Amino acid sequence: MNQIVARAQKSPTGWLLLCLAFGGIGALIGALLSWSAKWPLPVALGIGGAIGILLATRALKQRPEIQSLAGPEVDLGSWRTDQVVLRHMNLADAEADAVANTIDEEVIRAMGWSEQDVEGIASMSRDPLLMAQRGFIMVTEPGKEDQVLGVVSLTRTPSHAAEAGLGLWMAPEARGRGVGPAAIRIAAEMCWQSNVAVLTLGTTAENVSMQRCYLAAGADLFDTCENELPDGRIVDASWYRIHNPHP
């Protein structure tokens, strides 16, 4: 049932099917009420169906608790390669609006952010502790660690501790240089040390550059479906996975 609800949250068609399923269950309850309580059948079916659809809507509105895989208690000092360094946000980043400066129109469209979303991220990025608690990690380069080139997010839900989700956006000057795939690979290694078995990454079907980034990082396409973005657009989404090579 959890998988059905998750799919329904991503797809308008799935939402309709889930409502029909719950509505059918509710109608069955209504029929039983008509038989046992002697309610008029049309009234009982209508009430039962409405209850079923209400239950479906409530199920879709449920939001699981999100857990950061790179909280402030996590030492990121060793997470670096010759190409990329991952670190927590610091006060200098906040004062320089470093995170906001990585976001351009291409990022906003790819993420499906509304104006309110962008304002919310800009506001949150003034608080380094909150950014870490939400799972956001700064992507930088060796020797230039004061320059934020992008942001990675690593989160999971306690009920699915073996699965994690990764989000990524890169500043314009960092794109096409291999920094994104390198950041994903090292972030994946962090996940494996936290006993994560599979890492999920998603993007829109039109975002070919991000899909190439995922493939270069070793991810495999496993699903495509309709998905509603925060700005309300319904798009075709492509979902990728990286499996822990050391289960």
DRENPA-3360 file (N, C-alpha, C; in nm, 2 decimals, always signed):
BEGIN
1 = MNQIVARA = +0.08/-0.12/+0.00/+0.00/+0.00/+0.00/+0.09/+0.13/+0.00 ~ +0.20/+0.12/+0.07/+0.29/+0.24/+0.08/+0.34/+0.27/-0.06 ~ +0.37/+0.17/-0.14/+0.42/+0.19/-0.28/+0.31/+0.25/-0.37 ~ +0.19/+0.20/-0.35/+0.08/+0.25/-0.43/+0.06/+0.40/-0.40 ~ +0.06/+0.44/-0.27/+0.04/+0.58/-0.23/+0.15/+0.66/-0.28 ~ +0.28/+0.61/-0.28/+0.39/+0.69/-0.33/+0.38/+0.72/-0.48 ~ +0.34/+0.62/-0.55/+0.32/+0.63/-0.69/+0.20/+0.73/-0.72 ~ +0.10/+0.72/-0.64/-0.01/+0.81/-0.66/+0.02/+0.96/-0.64;
9 = QKSPTGWL = +0.12/+0.98/-0.54/+0.16/+1.11/-0.51/+0.24/+1.17/-0.63 ~ +0.29/+1.09/-0.71/+0.37/+1.14/-0.82/+0.29/+1.16/-0.95 ~ +0.18/+1.10/-0.96/+0.10/+1.09/-1.09/-0.04/+1.13/-1.07 ~ -0.10/+1.22/-1.15/-0.24/+1.25/-1.14/-0.32/+1.13/-1.18 ~ -0.28/+1.05/-1.27/-0.35/+0.92/-1.30/-0.35/+0.83/-1.19 ~ -0.24/+0.82/-1.12/-0.23/+0.73/-1.00/-0.32/+0.78/-0.89 ~ -0.33/+0.92/-0.88/-0.42/+0.97/-0.78/-0.56/+0.94/-0.81 ~ -0.61/+0.94/-0.93/-0.74/+0.91/-0.97/-0.77/+0.76/-0.94;
17 = LLCLAFGG = -0.68/+0.68/-0.98/-0.70/+0.53/-0.96/-0.71/+0.50/-0.81 ~ -0.62/+0.57/-0.73/-0.63/+0.54/-0.58/-0.76/+0.59/-0.53 ~ -0.81/+0.70/-0.57/-0.94/+0.75/-0.52/-1.05/+0.66/-0.56 ~ -1.04/+0.60/-0.69/-1.14/+0.51/-0.73/-1.14/+0.38/-0.64 ~ -1.02/+0.34/-0.61/-1.00/+0.22/-0.53/-1.06/+0.24/-0.39 ~ -1.02/+0.35/-0.32/-1.08/+0.38/-0.19/-1.23/+0.41/-0.20 ~ -1.27/+0.47/-0.31/-1.41/+0.50/-0.33/-1.49/+0.37/-0.34 ~ -1.43/+0.27/-0.41/-1.50/+0.14/-0.42/-1.51/+0.07/-0.29;
25 = IGALIGAL = -1.40/+0.08/-0.21/-1.41/+0.02/-0.07/-1.52/+0.09/+0.01 ~ -1.52/+0.23/+0.00/-1.62/+0.30/+0.07/-1.76/+0.26/+0.03 ~ -1.78/+0.24/-0.10/-1.91/+0.20/-0.15/-1.95/+0.07/-0.10 ~ -1.86/-0.02/-0.09/-1.88/-0.15/-0.03/-1.93/-0.14/+0.11 ~ -1.86/-0.05/+0.19/-1.91/-0.02/+0.32/-2.05/+0.03/+0.32 ~ -2.08/+0.12/+0.23/-2.21/+0.18/+0.22/-2.31/+0.07/+0.19 ~ -2.28/-0.03/+0.11/-2.37/-0.14/+0.08/-2.40/-0.22/+0.20 ~ -2.30/-0.24/+0.28/-2.32/-0.31/+0.41/-2.41/-0.23/+0.50;
33 = LSWSAKWP = -2.39/-0.10/+0.51/-2.47/-0.02/+0.59/-2.62/-0.02/+0.54 ~ -2.64/-0.03/+0.41/-2.77/-0.03/+0.36/-2.84/-0.16/+0.40 ~ -2.76/-0.27/+0.40/-2.81/-0.40/+0.43/-2.84/-0.42/+0.58 ~ -2.74/-0.37/+0.67/-2.75/-0.39/+0.81/-2.83/-0.28/+0.88 ~ -2.81/-0.15/+0.84/-2.88/-0.04/+0.91/-3.01/+0.00/+0.83 ~ -3.04/-0.07/+0.72/-3.16/-0.04/+0.65/-3.16/+0.11/+0.59 ~ -3.03/+0.16/+0.56/-3.03/+0.29/+0.49/-3.07/+0.27/+0.35 ~ -3.13/+0.38/+0.29/-3.16/+0.37/+0.14/-3.03/+0.35/+0.07;
41 = LPVALGIG = -3.03/+0.26/-0.03/-2.90/+0.22/-0.09/-2.83/+0.33/-0.16 ~ -2.90/+0.42/-0.23/-2.83/+0.53/-0.30/-2.76/+0.62/-0.20 ~ -2.82/+0.65/-0.08/-2.76/+0.73/+0.02/-2.64/+0.66/+0.08 ~ -2.66/+0.53/+0.11/-2.55/+0.46/+0.17/-2.43/+0.45/+0.08 ~ -2.45/+0.43/-0.05/-2.34/+0.42/-0.14/-2.27/+0.55/-0.16 ~ -2.35/+0.66/-0.16/-2.29/+0.79/-0.18/-2.21/+0.83/-0.06 ~ -2.26/+0.80/+0.06/-2.18/+0.84/+0.18/-2.05/+0.75/+0.19 ~ -2.07/+0.62/+0.16/-1.95/+0.53/+0.17/-1.85/+0.57/+0.07;
49 = GAIGILLA = -1.89/+0.60/-0.06/-1.79/+0.64/-0.16/-1.72/+0.77/-0.12 ~ -1.80/+0.87/-0.07/-1.73/+0.99/-0.02/-1.63/+0.97/+0.09 ~ -1.66/+0.88/+0.18/-1.57/+0.85/+0.29/-1.44/+0.79/+0.23 ~ -1.46/+0.70/+0.13/-1.34/+0.63/+0.07/-1.25/+0.73/+0.00 ~ -1.31/+0.83/-0.08/-1.23/+0.93/-0.14/-1.16/+1.02/-0.04 ~ -1.23/+1.05/+0.07/-1.17/+1.13/+0.17/-1.05/+1.06/+0.23 ~ -1.06/+0.93/+0.25/-0.95/+0.85/+0.31/-0.83/+0.85/+0.21 ~ -0.86/+0.84/+0.08/-0.75/+0.84/-0.02/-0.68/+0.97/-0.02;
57 = TRALKQRP = -0.76/+1.08/-0.01/-0.69/+1.21/-0.01/-0.61/+1.23/+0.11 ~ -0.66/+1.19/+0.23/-0.58/+1.20/+0.35/-0.45/+1.12/+0.34 ~ -0.46/+1.00/+0.28/-0.34/+0.92/+0.26/-0.24/+0.98/+0.18 ~ -0.28/+1.05/+0.07/-0.19/+1.12/-0.02/-0.12/+1.24/+0.05 ~ -0.19/+1.30/+0.14/-0.14/+1.42/+0.21/-0.04/+1.39/+0.31 ~ -0.03/+1.26/+0.35/+0.07/+1.23/+0.46/+0.21/+1.25/+0.41 ~ +0.29/+1.31/+0.49/+0.43/+1.33/+0.45/+0.52/+1.26/+0.55 ~ +0.61/+1.17/+0.51/+0.69/+1.10/+0.60/+0.80/+1.19/+0.66;
65 = EIQSLAGP = +0.85/+1.16/+0.77/+0.95/+1.23/+0.84/+1.08/+1.21/+0.76 ~ +1.15/+1.33/+0.73/+1.27/+1.32/+0.65/+1.39/+1.33/+0.75 ~ +1.49/+1.25/+0.72/+1.61/+1.24/+0.80/+1.73/+1.27/+0.72 ~ +1.81/+1.37/+0.77/+1.94/+1.40/+0.70/+2.04/+1.30/+0.71 ~ +2.11/+1.27/+0.60/+2.23/+1.18/+0.61/+2.36/+1.25/+0.63 ~ +2.35/+1.38/+0.63/+2.47/+1.46/+0.65/+2.45/+1.58/+0.75 ~ +2.39/+1.54/+0.86/+2.36/+1.64/+0.96/+2.48/+1.70/+1.02 ~ +2.46/+1.80/+1.11/+2.58/+1.88/+1.17/+2.67/+1.79/+1.25;
73 = EVDLGSWR = +2.62/+1.67/+1.29/+2.70/+1.58/+1.37/+2.79/+1.49/+1.29 ~ +2.77/+1.50/+1.16/+2.85/+1.41/+1.06/+2.98/+1.49/+1.03 ~ +3.09/+1.42/+1.04/+3.22/+1.48/+1.01/+3.24/+1.46/+0.86 ~ +3.25/+1.57/+0.78/+3.27/+1.56/+0.64/+3.41/+1.58/+0.60 ~ +3.50/+1.59/+0.70/+3.64/+1.62/+0.67/+3.71/+1.53/+0.57 ~ +3.67/+1.40/+0.57/+3.74/+1.31/+0.48/+3.68/+1.29/+0.35 ~ +3.57/+1.36/+0.32/+3.49/+1.34/+0.20/+3.54/+1.43/+0.09 ~ +3.65/+1.39/+0.03/+3.71/+1.47/-0.08/+3.79/+1.38/-0.17;
81 = TDQVVLRH = +3.80/+1.42/-0.30/+3.88/+1.36/-0.40/+3.97/+1.46/-0.46 ~ +4.04/+1.43/-0.56/+4.13/+1.52/-0.64/+4.04/+1.62/-0.71 ~ +3.91/+1.59/-0.73/+3.82/+1.67/-0.81/+3.72/+1.75/-0.74 ~ +3.68/+1.69/-0.62/+3.56/+1.76/-0.55/+3.58/+1.74/-0.40 ~ +3.53/+1.84/-0.33/+3.53/+1.84/-0.18/+3.38/+1.86/-0.14 ~ +3.33/+1.78/-0.05/+3.20/+1.80/+0.01/+3.22/+1.85/+0.15 ~ +3.15/+1.96/+0.19/+3.16/+2.01/+0.32/+3.02/+2.07/+0.37 ~ +3.01/+2.10/+0.50/+2.89/+2.17/+0.55/+2.90/+2.32/+0.51;
89 = MNLADAEA = +2.78/+2.37/+0.50/+2.77/+2.52/+0.48/+2.83/+2.59/+0.61 ~ +2.89/+2.71/+0.58/+2.95/+2.78/+0.70/+2.90/+2.93/+0.69 ~ +2.93/+3.00/+0.80/+2.88/+3.14/+0.81/+2.93/+3.23/+0.69 ~ +3.05/+3.20/+0.64/+3.10/+3.28/+0.53/+3.01/+3.26/+0.40 ~ +2.97/+3.13/+0.39/+2.87/+3.10/+0.27/+2.74/+3.18/+0.29 ~ +2.69/+3.18/+0.42/+2.57/+3.25/+0.44/+2.58/+3.40/+0.42 ~ +2.69/+3.46/+0.46/+2.71/+3.60/+0.44/+2.73/+3.64/+0.30 ~ +2.78/+3.55/+0.22/+2.81/+3.58/+0.07/+2.69/+3.53/-0.01;
97 = DAVANTID = +2.58/+3.48/+0.04/+2.47/+3.43/-0.03/+2.52/+3.32/-0.13 ~ +2.61/+3.24/-0.09/+2.68/+3.14/-0.18/+2.58/+3.04/-0.24 ~ +2.48/+3.00/-0.16/+2.39/+2.90/-0.22/+2.29/+2.97/-0.32 ~ +2.24/+3.08/-0.28/+2.16/+3.16/-0.38/+2.23/+3.19/-0.51 ~ +2.36/+3.21/-0.50/+2.43/+3.24/-0.62/+2.45/+3.12/-0.72 ~ +2.42/+3.00/-0.67/+2.43/+2.88/-0.75/+2.30/+2.86/-0.83 ~ +2.20/+2.94/-0.80/+2.07/+2.91/-0.86/+2.04/+3.01/-0.97 ~ +2.02/+2.96/-1.09/+1.98/+3.04/-1.20/+1.85/+2.99/-1.26;
105 = EEVIRAMG = +1.80/+3.05/-1.37/+1.67/+3.01/-1.42/+1.67/+2.86/-1.46 ~ +1.78/+2.81/-1.51/+1.79/+2.67/-1.55/+1.76/+2.58/-1.43 ~ +1.82/+2.61/-1.32/+1.80/+2.53/-1.19/+1.66/+2.54/-1.15 ~ +1.60/+2.66/-1.15/+1.47/+2.68/-1.11/+1.37/+2.60/-1.19 ~ +1.39/+2.60/-1.32/+1.30/+2.52/-1.41/+1.32/+2.37/-1.39 ~ +1.44/+2.33/-1.38/+1.47/+2.18/-1.36/+1.41/+2.13/-1.23 ~ +1.42/+2.21/-1.13/+1.37/+2.17/-1.00/+1.22/+2.19/-0.99 ~ +1.16/+2.27/-1.07/+1.02/+2.30/-1.07/+0.98/+2.39/-0.95;
113 = WSEQDVEG = +1.08/+2.48/-0.91/+1.05/+2.56/-0.79/+0.96/+2.68/-0.83 ~ +0.88/+2.71/-0.74/+0.80/+2.84/-0.75/+0.88/+2.95/-0.69 ~ +0.83/+3.07/-0.71/+0.90/+3.19/-0.66/+0.91/+3.18/-0.50 ~ +0.81/+3.12/-0.44/+0.81/+3.10/-0.30/+0.91/+3.00/-0.26 ~ +0.93/+2.89/-0.34/+1.03/+2.79/-0.31/+1.17/+2.86/-0.31 ~ +1.20/+2.94/-0.41/+1.33/+3.00/-0.42/+1.36/+3.09/-0.30 ~ +1.25/+3.17/-0.27/+1.27/+3.26/-0.15/+1.29/+3.17/-0.02 ~ +1.22/+3.06/-0.01/+1.24/+2.97/+0.10/+1.38/+2.92/+0.11;
121 = IASMSRDP = +1.44/+2.88/+0.00/+1.57/+2.82/+0.00/+1.67/+2.93/+0.03 ~ +1.65/+3.05/-0.02/+1.74/+3.16/+0.01/+1.74/+3.20/+0.15 ~ +1.62/+3.19/+0.21/+1.61/+3.22/+0.36/+1.67/+3.11/+0.44 ~ +1.65/+2.99/+0.41/+1.71/+2.88/+0.48/+1.86/+2.88/+0.47 ~ +1.92/+2.92/+0.36/+2.06/+2.92/+0.34/+2.13/+3.03/+0.41 ~ +2.06/+3.11/+0.49/+2.12/+3.20/+0.58/+2.15/+3.14/+0.72 ~ +2.11/+3.01/+0.73/+2.13/+2.94/+0.86/+2.20/+2.81/+0.83 ~ +2.34/+2.80/+0.85/+2.41/+2.68/+0.82/+2.37/+2.56/+0.89;
129 = LLMAQRGF = +2.33/+2.58/+1.02/+2.29/+2.46/+1.10/+2.16/+2.40/+1.04 ~ +2.06/+2.49/+1.00/+1.94/+2.44/+0.94/+1.97/+2.36/+0.81 ~ +2.06/+2.42/+0.73/+2.09/+2.35/+0.60/+2.15/+2.21/+0.63 ~ +2.23/+2.20/+0.73/+2.29/+2.06/+0.76/+2.18/+1.97/+0.81 ~ +2.09/+2.02/+0.89/+1.98/+1.94/+0.94/+1.89/+1.90/+0.83 ~ +1.88/+1.97/+0.73/+1.79/+1.93/+0.61/+1.86/+1.85/+0.51 ~ +1.99/+1.82/+0.54/+2.06/+1.73/+0.45/+2.14/+1.79/+0.33 ~ +2.16/+1.93/+0.34/+2.22/+2.00/+0.23/+2.37/+2.00/+0.25;
137 = IMVTEPGK = +2.45/+1.97/+0.15/+2.60/+1.97/+0.15/+2.65/+2.06/+0.04 ~ +2.76/+2.13/+0.07/+2.82/+2.22/-0.03/+2.92/+2.14/-0.12 ~ +2.91/+2.16/-0.25/+3.01/+2.10/-0.34/+3.11/+2.21/-0.37 ~ +3.24/+2.18/-0.35/+3.35/+2.27/-0.37/+3.46/+2.19/-0.44 ~ +3.57/+2.26/-0.47/+3.69/+2.20/-0.53/+3.81/+2.21/-0.44 ~ +3.90/+2.12/-0.45/+4.03/+2.13/-0.37/+4.10/+2.26/-0.40 ~ +4.14/+2.33/-0.29/+4.21/+2.45/-0.31/+4.12/+2.57/-0.33 ~ +4.00/+2.55/-0.36/+3.90/+2.66/-0.38/+3.78/+2.63/-0.29;
145 = EDQVLGVV = +3.80/+2.58/-0.17/+3.68/+2.53/-0.09/+3.59/+2.65/-0.04 ~ +3.63/+2.77/-0.06/+3.55/+2.88/-0.02/+3.45/+2.92/-0.13 ~ +3.46/+2.85/-0.25/+3.37/+2.88/-0.36/+3.27/+2.76/-0.38 ~ +3.15/+2.79/-0.35/+3.04/+2.69/-0.36/+3.00/+2.67/-0.51 ~ +3.02/+2.55/-0.56/+3.00/+2.52/-0.70/+2.86/+2.45/-0.72 ~ +2.80/+2.40/-0.61/+2.67/+2.33/-0.62/+2.63/+2.28/-0.48 ~ +2.52/+2.22/-0.48/+2.46/+2.17/-0.36/+2.41/+2.03/-0.38 ~ +2.44/+1.94/-0.29/+2.39/+1.81/-0.28/+2.30/+1.79/-0.16;
153 = SLTRTPSH = +2.19/+1.72/-0.18/+2.10/+1.69/-0.06/+2.10/+1.54/-0.04 ~ +2.11/+1.49/+0.08/+2.10/+1.35/+0.11/+2.00/+1.33/+0.22 ~ +1.89/+1.26/+0.19/+1.79/+1.23/+0.29/+1.74/+1.09/+0.28 ~ +1.67/+1.05/+0.39/+1.60/+0.92/+0.39/+1.49/+0.93/+0.49 ~ +1.39/+0.84/+0.49/+1.29/+0.83/+0.59/+1.32/+0.71/+0.68 ~ +1.29/+0.73/+0.81/+1.32/+0.62/+0.91/+1.25/+0.49/+0.87 ~ +1.14/+0.50/+0.81/+1.07/+0.37/+0.78/+1.13/+0.30/+0.66 ~ +1.22/+0.37/+0.58/+1.29/+0.31/+0.47/+1.44/+0.34/+0.48;
161 = AAEAGLGL = +1.50/+0.30/+0.59/+1.63/+0.33/+0.63/+1.73/+0.29/+0.53 ~ +1.70/+0.18/+0.45/+1.80/+0.13/+0.35/+1.79/+0.20/+0.22 ~ +1.70/+0.30/+0.21/+1.69/+0.37/+0.08/+1.71/+0.52/+0.11 ~ +1.78/+0.59/+0.03/+1.81/+0.73/+0.04/+1.78/+0.80/-0.09 ~ +1.75/+0.93/-0.08/+1.73/+1.01/-0.20/+1.84/+1.12/-0.21 ~ +1.88/+1.14/-0.33/+1.99/+1.24/-0.36/+1.93/+1.35/-0.45 ~ +1.95/+1.47/-0.42/+1.92/+1.58/-0.50/+2.05/+1.66/-0.53 ~ +2.05/+1.73/-0.65/+2.18/+1.80/-0.69/+2.14/+1.91/-0.78;
169 = WMAPEARG = +2.21/+2.03/-0.76/+2.21/+2.13/-0.86/+2.35/+2.19/-0.86 ~ +2.39/+2.24/-0.98/+2.52/+2.29/-0.99/+2.51/+2.44/-1.05 ~ +2.61/+2.52/-1.00/+2.62/+2.66/-1.05/+2.65/+2.65/-1.20 ~ +2.62/+2.76/-1.27/+2.64/+2.76/-1.42/+2.79/+2.73/-1.45 ~ +2.88/+2.79/-1.38/+3.02/+2.78/-1.41/+3.08/+2.64/-1.38 ~ +3.00/+2.56/-1.31/+3.05/+2.42/-1.27/+3.00/+2.31/-1.36 ~ +2.91/+2.35/-1.45/+2.84/+2.25/-1.53/+2.93/+2.20/-1.65 ~ +2.92/+2.07/-1.68/+2.99/+2.02/-1.80/+3.14/+2.00/-1.77;
177 = RGVGPAAI = +3.18/+2.00/-1.64/+3.32/+1.98/-1.61/+3.34/+1.85/-1.53 ~ +3.24/+1.77/-1.51/+3.25/+1.64/-1.44/+3.24/+1.66/-1.29 ~ +3.22/+1.78/-1.24/+3.21/+1.80/-1.10/+3.08/+1.73/-1.04 ~ +2.97/+1.74/-1.11/+2.84/+1.68/-1.07/+2.85/+1.53/-1.05 ~ +2.90/+1.45/-1.15/+2.91/+1.31/-1.13/+3.01/+1.27/-1.02 ~ +3.12/+1.35/-1.00/+3.21/+1.32/-0.89/+3.15/+1.35/-0.76 ~ +3.07/+1.45/-0.75/+3.00/+1.48/-0.62/+2.90/+1.37/-0.59 ~ +2.83/+1.32/-0.69/+2.73/+1.21/-0.67/+2.81/+1.08/-0.62;
185 = RIAAEMCW = +2.92/+1.05/-0.68/+2.99/+0.93/-0.64/+3.04/+0.93/-0.50 ~ +3.09/+1.05/-0.46/+3.14/+1.06/-0.32/+3.03/+1.06/-0.22 ~ +2.91/+1.13/-0.26/+2.80/+1.13/-0.17/+2.74/+0.99/-0.16 ~ +2.75/+0.91/-0.27/+2.70/+0.77/-0.26/+2.78/+0.69/-0.16 ~ +2.91/+0.71/-0.16/+3.00/+0.64/-0.06/+2.96/+0.68/+0.08 ~ +2.92/+0.80/+0.10/+2.87/+0.84/+0.24/+2.75/+0.76/+0.27 ~ +2.66/+0.74/+0.17/+2.54/+0.66/+0.20/+2.57/+0.52/+0.23 ~ +2.67/+0.46/+0.16/+2.70/+0.32/+0.19/+2.75/+0.30/+0.33;
193 = QSNVAVLT = +2.82/+0.40/+0.39/+2.87/+0.39/+0.52/+2.76/+0.41/+0.62 ~ +2.64/+0.46/+0.58/+2.53/+0.47/+0.67/+2.43/+0.35/+0.64 ~ +2.48/+0.24/+0.58/+2.40/+0.12/+0.56/+2.29/+0.14/+0.46 ~ +2.30/+0.23/+0.37/+2.20/+0.25/+0.27/+2.23/+0.15/+0.16 ~ +2.13/+0.08/+0.11/+2.14/-0.02/+0.00/+2.12/+0.04/-0.14 ~ +2.03/+0.14/-0.15/+2.01/+0.19/-0.28/+1.98/+0.34/-0.27 ~ +2.04/+0.42/-0.36/+2.03/+0.56/-0.37/+1.94/+0.60/-0.49 ~ +1.84/+0.68/-0.47/+1.75/+0.72/-0.58/+1.77/+0.86/-0.62;
201 = LGTTAENV = +1.77/+0.89/-0.75/+1.79/+1.02/-0.80/+1.68/+1.04/-0.91 ~ +1.62/+1.16/-0.92/+1.52/+1.19/-1.01/+1.54/+1.32/-1.08 ~ +1.48/+1.33/-1.20/+1.48/+1.45/-1.28/+1.38/+1.45/-1.39 ~ +1.35/+1.55/-1.46/+1.26/+1.55/-1.56/+1.31/+1.49/-1.69 ~ +1.23/+1.44/-1.77/+1.27/+1.37/-1.89/+1.34/+1.47/-1.99 ~ +1.30/+1.60/-1.98/+1.36/+1.70/-2.07/+1.50/+1.74/-2.02 ~ +1.54/+1.71/-1.90/+1.67/+1.75/-1.84/+1.77/+1.65/-1.88 ~ +1.81/+1.65/-2.01/+1.91/+1.55/-2.06/+2.04/+1.56/-1.99;
209 = SMQRCYLA = +2.09/+1.69/-1.97/+2.22/+1.71/-1.91/+2.23/+1.64/-1.77 ~ +2.12/+1.65/-1.69/+2.12/+1.59/-1.56/+2.12/+1.44/-1.57 ~ +2.05/+1.39/-1.66/+2.04/+1.24/-1.69/+2.18/+1.19/-1.72 ~ +2.25/+1.27/-1.81/+2.39/+1.23/-1.84/+2.48/+1.23/-1.72 ~ +2.46/+1.33/-1.63/+2.53/+1.34/-1.51/+2.51/+1.21/-1.42 ~ +2.38/+1.17/-1.41/+2.35/+1.05/-1.33/+2.42/+0.93/-1.39 ~ +2.41/+0.91/-1.52/+2.47/+0.80/-1.59/+2.62/+0.80/-1.57 ~ +2.68/+0.91/-1.58/+2.83/+0.92/-1.56/+2.87/+0.89/-1.42;
217 = AGADLFDT = +2.78/+0.91/-1.32/+2.80/+0.87/-1.18/+2.78/+0.73/-1.15 ~ +2.73/+0.65/-1.25/+2.70/+0.51/-1.23/+2.56/+0.47/-1.20 ~ +2.47/+0.56/-1.22/+2.33/+0.53/-1.19/+2.26/+0.47/-1.31 ~ +2.16/+0.39/-1.29/+2.08/+0.32/-1.39/+1.94/+0.37/-1.39 ~ +1.88/+0.39/-1.51/+1.74/+0.43/-1.52/+1.65/+0.31/-1.48 ~ +1.55/+0.33/-1.39/+1.47/+0.22/-1.35/+1.32/+0.25/-1.36 ~ +1.28/+0.38/-1.38/+1.14/+0.40/-1.39/+1.12/+0.54/-1.46 ~ +1.00/+0.55/-1.53/+0.96/+0.68/-1.58/+0.81/+0.69/-1.55;
225 = CENELPDG = +0.77/+0.81/-1.52/+0.62/+0.83/-1.48/+0.59/+0.98/-1.48 ~ +0.47/+1.01/-1.48/+0.43/+1.15/-1.46/+0.46/+1.20/-1.32 ~ +0.50/+1.32/-1.30/+0.53/+1.37/-1.17/+0.49/+1.52/-1.17 ~ +0.43/+1.56/-1.05/+0.39/+1.70/-1.04/+0.50/+1.78/-0.96 ~ +0.56/+1.88/-1.03/+0.66/+1.96/-0.97/+0.60/+2.06/-0.87 ~ +0.69/+2.12/-0.78/+0.63/+2.22/-0.68/+0.56/+2.34/-0.75 ~ +0.60/+2.37/-0.87/+0.54/+2.49/-0.94/+0.41/+2.45/-1.00 ~ +0.36/+2.32/-0.99/+0.24/+2.28/-1.04/+0.24/+2.21/-1.18;
233 = RIVDASWY = +0.36/+2.22/-1.24/+0.37/+2.15/-1.38/+0.37/+2.00/-1.37 ~ +0.29/+1.94/-1.46/+0.29/+1.79/-1.47/+0.39/+1.76/-1.58 ~ +0.50/+1.68/-1.54/+0.60/+1.65/-1.64/+0.63/+1.50/-1.64 ~ +0.70/+1.46/-1.74/+0.75/+1.32/-1.74/+0.88/+1.32/-1.66 ~ +0.88/+1.23/-1.57/+1.00/+1.22/-1.48/+1.08/+1.09/-1.51 ~ +1.21/+1.10/-1.49/+1.30/+0.98/-1.51/+1.37/+0.96/-1.37 ~ +1.36/+0.83/-1.33/+1.41/+0.80/-1.20/+1.53/+0.70/-1.21 ~ +1.64/+0.73/-1.14/+1.76/+0.65/-1.15/+1.80/+0.60/-1.01;
241 = RIHNPHP = +1.88/+0.49/-1.01/+1.92/+0.43/-0.89/+2.07/+0.39/-0.90 ~ +2.13/+0.40/-0.78/+2.27/+0.35/-0.77/+2.26/+0.25/-0.65 ~ +2.31/+0.13/-0.67/+2.30/+0.02/-0.57/+2.44/+0.01/-0.50 ~ +2.43/-0.01/-0.37/+2.55/-0.03/-0.29/+2.63/-0.15/-0.34 ~ +2.75/-0.13/-0.39/+2.83/-0.24/-0.44/+2.89/-0.33/-0.33 ~ +2.87/-0.29/-0.20/+2.92/-0.37/-0.09/+2.80/-0.40/+0.01 ~ +2.70/-0.47/-0.04/+2.58/-0.50/+0.05/+2.62/-0.58/+0.17;
% end
